[in-house]
Amino acid sequence: MKTQLKSLLLLAGASLIIFTGCKKNDNFVSPSAQSATTYDEAVQGAKTSKFNGEVPAKWYALAINLSRTTPNQSPGPINSRAYGYMGLALYEAVVPGMPSHQSIQRQLNGLPGLPQADCSHKYYYPACANASLANMVRHMFGNTSPAQNFTIDSLENSFNTLFKSTVPQQVFDRSVSFGQNISNAIYDWSKSDGGDQAYLVPFPTTYIPPAGPGLWVPLPGQLALLPYWGNNRTFINNDVASTQPPPPPAYSIESSSKFYQEELEVYNESINQDPEHVIIAKYWAILPGPSVSISILSSVLSGKNSNLSVAAEAYCKVGIAIADAIVSCYKTKYQYNQERPITFIRANFNSTWVPVIATPPFPDYTSAHSAQAGASARVLADIFGDNTTFTDSSINSLGFTPRIFTKFSDCANEIALSRFYGGIHVRTSNSVGVAQGNLVGMYVSALKFKRD
């Protein structure tokens, strides 16, 4: 823990880049209420904070849908990686219009210099955001169907049609070019992180799980999901090594051992289970874990009517947090290779036992759902305060009642418990996963987004 705290202090005190942001007219008025002359003076050079967060809200809603409907895009690692790069591209595309903020390029893990805005010219930041997100979605979701590509094109074009109806062509073109150049530069960097196009081969046949008592065994028909993900480059240097937890409880079939007792607890939970626990297990299993965190963030931003500046910073922070948390988690998973409850329970308690939700194809310790939830909750609490009331209604259309929380930490803990209720993780894997993610979130919150 001392090493972790020392690393955070060093991170917080690191030398920072001073980004040449653009400071323009503060007095923005809705385009529908002003003349063309006034519009040219006020809107083209308006700060990022003068616009609402509609552009990112719609792009992230589309990305959540794509994560559920595109082959091999739902696994947590692939899903989180997409949000990490989307958030960074969004933030860097609009930060020139945020005078109190700066690029975080030099604080990240080997990210080369990014294109710079020409502050002698004007930019329309919603167009910058739209271009950067559209481009990054295409890069991250590279295996979409023609119908899905049509949806992506339609969203981008709908915003562009709106913007071109009010923004002069040269301002529009400049803004689109800048957003695209930012996302292209970030995507070029992403290709060397170890996870590029992982959706093409998520189950490498080269990996052979180690064998032995208490070690994870794939279920019939399963192969290990992304077993090398823990070696991937993270957004923040060294946050994987600095957030590794202690080993899990030692494997044992002795009834008095912690390992045995935890597996028995999972089994006992499944017998005459509280119906509310079943609902919780199924609710948080519908979406990929990272999409859950993004959905929660979107709900909070909508409830607060947050502007584009607040939204860009928040999506960037949460995206980096969940991406790095899952790399850290997968490092742990494939280091200890702890078996899943279904294996132990069938061998020791009930040979026909079936959990509430399907057991995924990777080791138990730690829980990725829990790790990413802990990371996002830490970052969200640091941005908005932990005592924030919000409603998650992301799967209303699937017949589930929205869940309401008054603390981000309570939500993270429920997400973690849902995996215990679902029968796919022992309790320690969930609680340690939340703590692991929380540490990653601390690293993200230590990044200097604002100028000194």
Secondary structure, 3 states (H helix, E strand, C coil): CHHHHHHHHHHHCCCCCCCCCCCCCCCCCCHHHCCHHHHHHHCCCCCHHHCECHHHHHHHHHHHHHHHHCCCCCCHHHHHHHHHHHHHHHHHHHHHHCCCECCCHHHCCCCCCCCCCCCCCCCCHHHHHHHHHHHHHHHHCCCCCHHHHHHHHHHHHHHHHHHHCCCCHHHHHHHHHHHHHHHHHHHHHHCCCCCCCHHHCCCCCCCCCCCCCCECCCCCCCCCCCCCHHHCCCCCCCCCHHHCCCCCCCCCCCCCCHHHHHHHHHHHHHCCCCHHHHHHHHHCCCCCHHHHHHHHHHHHHHHCCCEHHHHHHHHHHHHHHHHHHHHHHHHHHHHHCECCHHHHHHHHCCCCCCCCCCCCCCCCCCCHHHHHHHHHHHHHHHHHCCCCCEEECCCHHHCCCCEEECCHHHHHHHHHHHHHHCCCCCHHHHHHHHHHHHHHHHHHHCCCCECC
